[in-house]
Amino acid sequence: MMLRGLAEGLKGLKKGEKRKIFLAATEAYGFYNPLLVRECPREEISNGGQLEVGNEVVMRTDGKRKTFRVVQATSRSVTLDANHPLAGMDLVFDIEATDARYATSEEIAESQVEEQEGPLLH
């Protein structure tokens, strides 16, 4: 899925046109939330013995599946972070359109559902 602000910035873009699109962290992946970081003993995680920094782990928290990145690993524990890697960062996109087309009916329908359900990405 595409960030809503990026999608808005791309509207009306024509072949050969260049744009710079700026998204504040709040419009992109949100602020970094330290409450989404947890340290776990390796034995609490299936296959915990094989985990290294950079690996991803899917765990169930609050009844939902959540993806965590391993950000620190010791012989006894791993530190897991559920924040998006770009959380807390303002983003700048330098765009040059090499081609352009109209959105398909499926893409339009999908964007309308996302608008009703809330932000595309958190």
C-alpha positions in Angstrom: 0.0 0.0 0.0 1.1 3.5 -0.7 1.3 6.4 1.8 -1.7 8.6 1.4 0.4 11.8 1.2 2.6 10.3 -1.5 -0.4 9.2 -3.5 -1.9 12.7 -3.2 1.4 14.3 -4.3 1.5 12.0 -7.4 -2.0 13.0 -8.6 -2.0 14.6 -12.0 1.7 13.8 -12.6 2.5 13.7 -16.3 5.1 11.9 -18.2 8.5 13.7 -18.0 7.4 15.8 -15.0 9.5 16.1 -11.9 8.2 16.7 -8.4 9.6 16.8 -4.9 7.1 15.4 -2.3 7.7 16.1 1.4 6.0 14.0 4.0 6.3 14.8 7.7 6.8 11.8 10.0 3.1 12.2 11.1 2.0 11.8 7.4 4.4 8.9 6.8 5.0 6.2 9.3 4.3 8.1 12.5 6.5 8.9 15.4 8.8 6.3 16.9 7.1 4.7 19.9 9.4 3.2 22.5 6.5 1.2 23.9 6.7 -1.0 20.8 10.1 -2.2 21.8 10.4 -5.3 24.1 13.2 -7.5 25.3 12.4 -11.2 25.4 14.3 -14.3 26.5 15.3 -16.4 23.5 13.4 -19.4 24.8 10.1 -17.5 24.6 10.4 -17.2 20.9 10.1 -20.2 18.6 13.4 -20.5 16.7 14.8 -17.9 19.1 18.2 -19.6 19.0 18.5 -18.7 15.3 17.7 -15.0 15.6 20.1 -12.3 14.6 19.9 -8.5 14.4 17.8 -7.6 11.3 15.6 -10.7 11.4 11.9 -10.3 11.5 9.6 -12.2 14.0 5.9 -12.4 13.8 4.2 -12.6 17.2 0.7 -12.4 18.6 0.2 -9.4 20.9 -3.2 -8.2 22.1 -4.8 -10.9 20.0 -3.2 -9.5 16.8 -0.3 -10.6 14.7 2.5 -8.1 14.8 5.9 -8.0 13.0 8.9 -7.2 15.0 12.5 -6.6 13.9 15.4 -7.9 16.0 17.4 -4.8 16.9 19.7 -6.3 19.5 20.6 -9.9 20.3 22.6 -11.5 23.1 23.1 -15.2 23.9 20.1 -15.1 26.3 17.7 -12.5 24.9 16.6 -10.5 21.9 15.3 -7.0 21.7 12.3 -6.7 19.3 11.0 -3.5 17.8 7.6 -3.2 16.1 8.1 0.3 14.9 8.4 0.8 11.1 12.1 1.3 10.2 11.2 4.8 9.0 9.1 5.8 12.0 10.0 9.2 13.3 11.5 10.3 10.0 10.4 13.0 7.6 10.5 11.7 4.1 11.4 13.5 0.8 10.6 11.8 -2.5 12.3 13.1 -5.7 10.0 11.9 -8.4 10.5 11.8 -12.2 7.7 10.3 -14.1 9.0 8.1 -16.9 5.4 7.0 -17.8 1.9 7.8 -16.6 -1.5 6.1 -16.7 -4.9 6.5 -15.3 -5.7 4.5 -12.1 -7.5 1.2 -12.7 -11.0 0.8 -11.3 -9.6 -1.7 -8.7 -7.0 0.9 -7.6 -9.7 3.5 -7.2 -11.9 1.1 -5.2 -9.1 0.1 -3.0 -8.2 3.8 -2.2 -11.8 4.5 -1.3 -11.9 1.6 1.1 -8.6 2.8 2.7 -10.0 6.3 3.2 -13.0 4.9 5.0 -10.9 2.6 7.2 -8.3 5.2 8.2 -4.6 5.8 7.4 -2.9 3.5 4.9 0.1 2.8 7.0 0.8 3.6 10.7 
